[in-house]
Amino acid sequence: MAGQIRVMIDRIISERSKGNAIMAATTRTKLILKGFSPDDYSSSSPDDAAAIARLREIAHELNVAL
């Protein structure tokens, strides 16, 4: 299923921000610092098992359930 990484990134951002634009920007920055630029992934991006595993770790660090 292509685009799973993008879905995970969007979910992390939306659950952390809860509609707050500043928190969304902060979360996007944290993801970038951890190696996942949200702009680099789209709904047609191929899924990578290592990237998905790393995103799950980041979500856990940020207290977000995926």
Order of alpha helices (4+ residues) and beta strands (2+ residues): alpha-alpha-alpha
